[in-house]
């Protein structure tokens, strides 16, 4: 995984968070919760990919 790949994934997470924010503003909290859970999963995936093995 390159730095560019990680940066692109972070941009995608930002877009997911914006969608979740819009759902909260529009009172669609259940949809926002599902979207936030997806963002959390993506963040964990990135964290797992960039964490050196000796730090686990």
PDB file of N, CA, C and O in Angstrom, chain B, residues numbered from 101:
ATOM      1  N   UNK B 101       0.850  -1.172   0.000  1.00  0.00           N
ATOM      2  CA  UNK B 101       0.000   0.000   0.000  1.00  0.00           C
ATOM      3  C   UNK B 101       0.896   1.236   0.000  1.00  0.00           C
ATOM      4  O   UNK B 101       1.759   1.392   0.864  1.00  0.00           O
ATOM      5  N   UNK B 102       0.682   2.090  -0.959  1.00  0.00           N
ATOM      6  CA  UNK B 102       1.500   3.294  -1.076  1.00  0.00           C
ATOM      7  C   UNK B 102       0.869   4.455  -0.314  1.00  0.00           C
ATOM      8  O   UNK B 102      -0.293   4.408   0.091  1.00  0.00           O
ATOM      9  N   UNK B 103       1.666   5.483  -0.138  1.00  0.00           N
ATOM     10  CA  UNK B 103       1.153   6.687   0.527  1.00  0.00           C
ATOM     11  C   UNK B 103      -0.014   7.272  -0.260  1.00  0.00           C
ATOM     12  O   UNK B 103      -0.972   7.784   0.319  1.00  0.00           O
ATOM     13  N   UNK B 104       0.077   7.191  -1.579  1.00  0.00           N
ATOM     14  CA  UNK B 104      -1.005   7.714  -2.428  1.00  0.00           C
ATOM     15  C   UNK B 104      -2.303   6.933  -2.197  1.00  0.00           C
ATOM     16  O   UNK B 104      -3.383   7.519  -2.120  1.00  0.00           O
ATOM     17  N   UNK B 105      -2.185   5.609  -2.087  1.00  0.00           N
ATOM     18  CA  UNK B 105      -3.372   4.778  -1.834  1.00  0.00           C
ATOM     19  C   UNK B 105      -4.026   5.142  -0.504  1.00  0.00           C
ATOM     20  O   UNK B 105      -5.249   5.249  -0.407  1.00  0.00           O
ATOM     21  N   UNK B 106      -3.192   5.329   0.516  1.00  0.00           N
ATOM     22  CA  UNK B 106      -3.706   5.687   1.838  1.00  0.00           C
ATOM     23  C   UNK B 106      -4.371   7.058   1.793  1.00  0.00           C
ATOM     24  O   UNK B 106      -5.445   7.254   2.361  1.00  0.00           O
ATOM     25  N   UNK B 107      -3.726   8.004   1.115  1.00  0.00           N
ATOM     26  CA  UNK B 107      -4.304   9.346   0.999  1.00  0.00           C
ATOM     27  C   UNK B 107      -5.657   9.288   0.290  1.00  0.00           C
ATOM     28  O   UNK B 107      -6.591   9.988   0.680  1.00  0.00           O
ATOM     29  N   UNK B 108      -5.765   8.464  -0.741  1.00  0.00           N
ATOM     30  CA  UNK B 108      -7.025   8.333  -1.468  1.00  0.00           C
ATOM     31  C   UNK B 108      -8.108   7.733  -0.570  1.00  0.00           C
ATOM     32  O   UNK B 108      -9.261   8.164  -0.613  1.00  0.00           O
ATOM     33  N   UNK B 109      -7.741   6.749   0.235  1.00  0.00           N
ATOM     34  CA  UNK B 109      -8.712   6.159   1.152  1.00  0.00           C
ATOM     35  C   UNK B 109      -9.188   7.179   2.182  1.00  0.00           C
ATOM     36  O   UNK B 109     -10.362   7.185   2.553  1.00  0.00           O
ATOM     37  N   UNK B 110      -8.292   8.032   2.641  1.00  0.00           N
ATOM     38  CA  UNK B 110      -8.673   9.069   3.604  1.00  0.00           C
ATOM     39  C   UNK B 110      -9.649  10.050   2.969  1.00  0.00           C
ATOM     40  O   UNK B 110     -10.598  10.487   3.620  1.00  0.00           O
ATOM     41  N   UNK B 111      -9.426  10.398   1.710  1.00  0.00           N
ATOM     42  CA  UNK B 111     -10.355  11.279   0.997  1.00  0.00           C
ATOM     43  C   UNK B 111     -11.729  10.615   0.907  1.00  0.00           C
ATOM     44  O   UNK B 111     -12.753  11.272   1.092  1.00  0.00           O
ATOM     45  N   UNK B 112     -11.746   9.323   0.624  1.00  0.00           N
ATOM     46  CA  UNK B 112     -13.015   8.603   0.543  1.00  0.00           C
ATOM     47  C   UNK B 112     -13.729   8.582   1.898  1.00  0.00           C
ATOM     48  O   UNK B 112     -14.954   8.691   1.958  1.00  0.00           O
ATOM     49  N   UNK B 113     -12.969   8.444   2.972  1.00  0.00           N
ATOM     50  CA  UNK B 113     -13.562   8.478   4.314  1.00  0.00           C
ATOM     51  C   UNK B 113     -14.153   9.855   4.592  1.00  0.00           C
ATOM     52  O   UNK B 113     -15.230   9.961   5.179  1.00  0.00           O
ATOM     53  N   UNK B 114     -13.462  10.902   4.179  1.00  0.00           N
ATOM     54  CA  UNK B 114     -13.993  12.257   4.358  1.00  0.00           C
ATOM     55  C   UNK B 114     -15.320  12.414   3.631  1.00  0.00           C
ATOM     56  O   UNK B 114     -16.243  13.046   4.146  1.00  0.00           O
ATOM     57  N   UNK B 115     -15.420  11.840   2.435  1.00  0.00           N
ATOM     58  CA  UNK B 115     -16.670  11.911   1.680  1.00  0.00           C
ATOM     59  C   UNK B 115     -17.780  11.147   2.401  1.00  0.00           C
ATOM     60  O   UNK B 115     -18.924  11.601   2.450  1.00  0.00           O
ATOM     61  N   UNK B 116     -17.437   9.987   2.958  1.00  0.00           N
ATOM     62  CA  UNK B 116     -18.417   9.203   3.716  1.00  0.00           C
ATOM     63  C   UNK B 116     -18.911  10.006   4.916  1.00  0.00           C
ATOM     64  O   UNK B 116     -20.106  10.018   5.211  1.00  0.00           O
ATOM     65  N   UNK B 117     -17.990  10.677   5.607  1.00  0.00           N
ATOM     66  CA  UNK B 117     -18.370  11.479   6.775  1.00  0.00           C
ATOM     67  C   UNK B 117     -19.269  12.649   6.384  1.00  0.00           C
ATOM     68  O   UNK B 117     -20.179  13.005   7.134  1.00  0.00           O
ATOM     69  N   UNK B 118     -19.027  13.247   5.229  1.00  0.00           N
ATOM     70  CA  UNK B 118     -19.888  14.338   4.765  1.00  0.00           C
ATOM     71  C   UNK B 118     -21.303  13.828   4.497  1.00  0.00           C
ATOM     72  O   UNK B 118     -22.283  14.507   4.804  1.00  0.00           O
ATOM     73  N   UNK B 119     -21.402  12.641   3.928  1.00  0.00           N
ATOM     74  CA  UNK B 119     -22.716  12.049   3.676  1.00  0.00           C
ATOM     75  C   UNK B 119     -23.429  11.787   5.002  1.00  0.00           C
ATOM     76  O   UNK B 119     -24.624  12.053   5.134  1.00  0.00           O
ATOM     77  N   UNK B 120     -22.694  11.268   5.975  1.00  0.00           N
ATOM     78  CA  UNK B 120     -23.284  11.021   7.296  1.00  0.00           C
ATOM     79  C   UNK B 120     -23.753  12.325   7.921  1.00  0.00           C
ATOM     80  O   UNK B 120     -24.841  12.379   8.495  1.00  0.00           O
ATOM     81  N   UNK B 121     -22.949  13.371   7.819  1.00  0.00           N
ATOM     82  CA  UNK B 121     -23.327  14.678   8.365  1.00  0.00           C
ATOM     83  C   UNK B 121     -24.623  15.168   7.723  1.00  0.00           C
ATOM     84  O   UNK B 121     -25.518  15.653   8.413  1.00  0.00           O
ATOM     85  N   UNK B 122     -24.718  15.040   6.405  1.00  0.00           N
ATOM     86  CA  UNK B 122     -25.934  15.467   5.711  1.00  0.00           C
ATOM     87  C   UNK B 122     -27.151  14.680   6.198  1.00  0.00           C
ATOM     88  O   UNK B 122     -28.239  15.236   6.346  1.00  0.00           O
ATOM     89  N   UNK B 123     -26.960  13.391   6.445  1.00  0.00           N
ATOM     90  CA  UNK B 123     -28.063  12.573   6.952  1.00  0.00           C
ATOM     91  C   UNK B 123     -28.502  13.029   8.338  1.00  0.00           C
ATOM     92  O   UNK B 123     -29.697  13.034   8.635  1.00  0.00           O
ATOM     93  N   UNK B 124     -27.563  13.408   9.182  1.00  0.00           N
ATOM     94  CA  UNK B 124     -27.916  13.906  10.518  1.00  0.00           C
ATOM     95  C   UNK B 124     -28.696  15.210  10.393  1.00  0.00           C
ATOM     96  O   UNK B 124     -29.707  15.400  11.070  1.00  0.00           O
ATOM     97  N   UNK B 125     -28.232  16.097   9.538  1.00  0.00           N
ATOM     98  CA  UNK B 125     -28.911  17.381   9.336  1.00  0.00           C
ATOM     99  C   UNK B 125     -30.340  17.158   8.842  1.00  0.00           C
ATOM    100  O   UNK B 125     -31.258  17.881   9.228  1.00  0.00           O
ATOM    101  N   UNK B 126     -30.519  16.153   7.989  1.00  0.00           N
ATOM    102  CA  UNK B 126     -31.838  15.863   7.428  1.00  0.00           C
ATOM    103  C   UNK B 126     -32.655  14.922   8.323  1.00  0.00           C
ATOM    104  O   UNK B 126     -33.669  14.375   7.889  1.00  0.00           O
ATOM    105  N   UNK B 127     -32.209  14.737   9.571  1.00  0.00           N
ATOM    106  CA  UNK B 127     -32.924  13.925  10.562  1.00  0.00           C
ATOM    107  C   UNK B 127     -33.028  12.450  10.173  1.00  0.00           C
ATOM    108  O   UNK B 127     -33.963  11.766  10.591  1.00  0.00           O
ATOM    109  N   UNK B 128     -32.092  11.964   9.388  1.00  0.00           N
ATOM    110  CA  UNK B 128     -32.055  10.531   9.050  1.00  0.00           C
ATOM    111  C   UNK B 128     -30.938   9.889   9.861  1.00  0.00           C
ATOM    112  O   UNK B 128     -29.912   9.474   9.322  1.00  0.00           O
ATOM    113  N   UNK B 129     -31.158   9.819  11.147  1.00  0.00           N
ATOM    114  CA  UNK B 129     -30.114   9.354  12.074  1.00  0.00           C
ATOM    115  C   UNK B 129     -29.771   7.878  11.886  1.00  0.00           C
ATOM    116  O   UNK B 129     -28.608   7.499  12.029  1.00  0.00           O
ATOM    117  N   UNK B 130     -30.743   7.049  11.574  1.00  0.00           N
ATOM    118  CA  UNK B 130     -30.462   5.620  11.375  1.00  0.00           C
ATOM    119  C   UNK B 130     -29.536   5.427  10.177  1.00  0.00           C
ATOM    120  O   UNK B 130     -28.599   4.631  10.227  1.00  0.00           O
ATOM    121  N   UNK B 131     -29.809   6.161   9.102  1.00  0.00           N
ATOM    122  CA  UNK B 131     -28.937   6.091   7.928  1.00  0.00           C
ATOM    123  C   UNK B 131     -27.544   6.606   8.266  1.00  0.00           C
ATOM    124  O   UNK B 131     -26.543   6.031   7.838  1.00  0.00           O
ATOM    125  N   UNK B 132     -27.483   7.680   9.027  1.00  0.00           N
ATOM    126  CA  UNK B 132     -26.196   8.257   9.415  1.00  0.00           C
ATOM    127  C   UNK B 132     -25.388   7.257  10.235  1.00  0.00           C
ATOM    128  O   UNK B 132     -24.173   7.146  10.071  1.00  0.00           O
ATOM    129  N   UNK B 133     -26.068   6.533  11.114  1.00  0.00           N
ATOM    130  CA  UNK B 133     -25.375   5.555  11.956  1.00  0.00           C
ATOM    131  C   UNK B 133     -24.739   4.459  11.105  1.00  0.00           C
ATOM    132  O   UNK B 133     -23.594   4.075  11.343  1.00  0.00           O
ATOM    133  N   UNK B 134     -25.465   3.962  10.129  1.00  0.00           N
ATOM    134  CA  UNK B 134     -24.932   2.923   9.243  1.00  0.00           C
ATOM    135  C   UNK B 134     -23.729   3.456   8.468  1.00  0.00           C
ATOM    136  O   UNK B 134     -22.721   2.765   8.319  1.00  0.00           O
ATOM    137  N   UNK B 135     -23.841   4.672   7.982  1.00  0.00           N
ATOM    138  CA  UNK B 135     -22.750   5.278   7.220  1.00  0.00           C
ATOM    139  C   UNK B 135     -21.529   5.491   8.110  1.00  0.00           C
ATOM    140  O   UNK B 135     -20.400   5.254   7.681  1.00  0.00           O
ATOM    141  N   UNK B 136     -21.748   5.934   9.341  1.00  0.00           N
ATOM    142  CA  UNK B 136     -20.630   6.122  10.272  1.00  0.00           C
ATOM    143  C   UNK B 136     -19.956   4.795  10.608  1.00  0.00           C
ATOM    144  O   UNK B 136     -18.736   4.741  10.766  1.00  0.00           O
ATOM    145  N   UNK B 137     -20.734   3.738  10.717  1.00  0.00           N
ATOM    146  CA  UNK B 137     -20.148   2.424  10.971  1.00  0.00           C
ATOM    147  C   UNK B 137     -19.260   2.000   9.803  1.00  0.00           C
ATOM    148  O   UNK B 137     -18.216   1.378  10.000  1.00  0.00           O
ATOM    149  N   UNK B 138     -19.680   2.337   8.604  1.00  0.00           N
ATOM    150  CA  UNK B 138     -18.854   2.042   7.422  1.00  0.00           C
ATOM    151  C   UNK B 138     -17.551   2.836   7.474  1.00  0.00           C
ATOM    152  O   UNK B 138     -16.483   2.307   7.169  1.00  0.00           O
ATOM    153  N   UNK B 139     -17.645   4.106   7.860  1.00  0.00           N
ATOM    154  CA  UNK B 139     -16.446   4.941   7.967  1.00  0.00           C
ATOM    155  C   UNK B 139     -15.492   4.376   9.016  1.00  0.00           C
ATOM    156  O   UNK B 139     -14.279   4.349   8.806  1.00  0.00           O
ATOM    157  N   UNK B 140     -16.035   3.927  10.140  1.00  0.00           N
ATOM    158  CA  UNK B 140     -15.203   3.338  11.192  1.00  0.00           C
ATOM    159  C   UNK B 140     -14.483   2.102  10.667  1.00  0.00           C
ATOM    160  O   UNK B 140     -13.297   1.910  10.936  1.00  0.00           O
ATOM    161  N   UNK B 141     -15.189   1.270   9.925  1.00  0.00           N
ATOM    162  CA  UNK B 141     -14.572   0.065   9.361  1.00  0.00           C
ATOM    163  C   UNK B 141     -13.436   0.433   8.410  1.00  0.00           C
ATOM    164  O   UNK B 141     -12.389  -0.215   8.414  1.00  0.00           O
ATOM    165  N   UNK B 142     -13.637   1.462   7.599  1.00  0.00           N
ATOM    166  CA  UNK B 142     -12.592   1.905   6.671  1.00  0.00           C
ATOM    167  C   UNK B 142     -11.383   2.445   7.428  1.00  0.00           C
ATOM    168  O   UNK B 142     -10.242   2.178   7.052  1.00  0.00           O
ATOM    169  N   UNK B 143     -11.631   3.200   8.487  1.00  0.00           N
ATOM    170  CA  UNK B 143     -10.533   3.743   9.294  1.00  0.00           C
ATOM    171  C   UNK B 143      -9.735   2.603   9.922  1.00  0.00           C
ATOM    172  O   UNK B 143      -8.504   2.635   9.926  1.00  0.00           O
ATOM    173  N   UNK B 144     -10.421   1.611  10.444  1.00  0.00           N
ATOM    174  CA  UNK B 144      -9.735   0.466  11.049  1.00  0.00           C
ATOM    175  C   UNK B 144      -8.920  -0.291  10.009  1.00  0.00           C
ATOM    176  O   UNK B 144      -7.825  -0.772  10.303  1.00  0.00           O
ATOM    177  N   UNK B 145      -9.453  -0.396   8.791  1.00  0.00           N
ATOM    178  CA  UNK B 145      -8.731  -1.093   7.728  1.00  0.00           C
ATOM    179  C   UNK B 145      -7.436  -0.358   7.385  1.00  0.00           C
ATOM    180  O   UNK B 145      -6.387  -0.980   7.223  1.00  0.00           O
ATOM    181  N   UNK B 146      -7.515   0.950   7.277  1.00  0.00           N
ATOM    182  CA  UNK B 146      -6.316   1.741   6.990  1.00  0.00           C
ATOM    183  C   UNK B 146      -5.321   1.613   8.132  1.00  0.00           C
ATOM    184  O   UNK B 146      -4.127   1.426   7.899  1.00  0.00           O
ATOM    185  N   UNK B 147      -5.801   1.711   9.355  1.00  0.00           N
ATOM    186  CA  UNK B 147      -4.924   1.594  10.516  1.00  0.00           C
ATOM    187  C   UNK B 147      -4.203   0.250  10.507  1.00  0.00           C
ATOM    188  O   UNK B 147      -3.004   0.182  10.780  1.00  0.00           O
ATOM    189  N   UNK B 148      -4.926  -0.809  10.196  1.00  0.00           N
ATOM    190  CA  UNK B 148      -4.332  -2.139  10.154  1.00  0.00           C
ATOM    191  C   UNK B 148      -3.263  -2.214   9.068  1.00  0.00           C
ATOM    192  O   UNK B 148      -2.229  -2.854   9.261  1.00  0.00           O
ATOM    193  N   UNK B 149      -3.502  -1.568   7.931  1.00  0.00           N
ATOM    194  CA  UNK B 149      -2.566  -1.637   6.817  1.00  0.00           C
ATOM    195  C   UNK B 149      -1.299  -0.839   7.068  1.00  0.00           C
ATOM    196  O   UNK B 149      -0.247  -1.179   6.528  1.00  0.00           O
ATOM    197  N   UNK B 150      -1.370   0.208   7.869  1.00  0.00           N
ATOM    198  CA  UNK B 150      -0.181   1.040   8.066  1.00  0.00           C
ATOM    199  C   UNK B 150       0.544   0.761   9.375  1.00  0.00           C
ATOM    200  O   UNK B 150       1.623   1.306   9.609  1.00  0.00           O
ATOM    201  N   UNK B 151      -0.030  -0.081  10.233  1.00  0.00           N
ATOM    202  CA  UNK B 151       0.610  -0.392  11.510  1.00  0.00           C
ATOM    203  C   UNK B 151       1.690  -1.448  11.288  1.00  0.00           C
ATOM    204  O   UNK B 151       1.402  -2.521  10.759  1.00  0.00           O
ATOM    205  N   UNK B 152       2.924  -1.159  11.684  1.00  0.00           N
ATOM    206  CA  UNK B 152       3.984  -2.161  11.552  1.00  0.00           C
ATOM    207  C   UNK B 152       3.668  -3.399  12.396  1.00  0.00           C
ATOM    208  O   UNK B 152       3.066  -3.297  13.465  1.00  0.00           O
ATOM    209  N   UNK B 153       4.074  -4.541  11.913  1.00  0.00           N
ATOM    210  CA  UNK B 153       3.762  -5.806  12.580  1.00  0.00           C
ATOM    211  C   UNK B 153       4.333  -5.855  13.992  1.00  0.00           C
ATOM    212  O   UNK B 153       3.705  -6.420  14.887  1.00  0.00           O
ATOM    213  N   UNK B 154       5.505  -5.278  14.209  1.00  0.00           N
ATOM    214  CA  UNK B 154       6.118  -5.356  15.529  1.00  0.00           C
ATOM    215  C   UNK B 154       5.402  -4.490  16.566  1.00  0.00           C
ATOM    216  O   UNK B 154       5.758  -4.539  17.743  1.00  0.00           O
ATOM    217  N   UNK B 155       4.406  -3.698  16.165  1.00  0.00           N
ATOM    218  CA  UNK B 155       3.660  -2.871  17.113  1.00  0.00           C
ATOM    219  C   UNK B 155       2.320  -3.480  17.486  1.00  0.00           C
ATOM    220  O   UNK B 155       1.590  -2.922  18.306  1.00  0.00           O
ATOM    221  N   UNK B 156       1.996  -4.605  16.900  1.00  0.00           N
ATOM    222  CA  UNK B 156       0.705  -5.245  17.180  1.00  0.00           C
ATOM    223  C   UNK B 156       0.777  -5.997  18.484  1.00  0.00           C
ATOM    224  O   UNK B 156      -0.209  -6.606  18.901  1.00  0.00           O
TER     225      UNK B 156
END
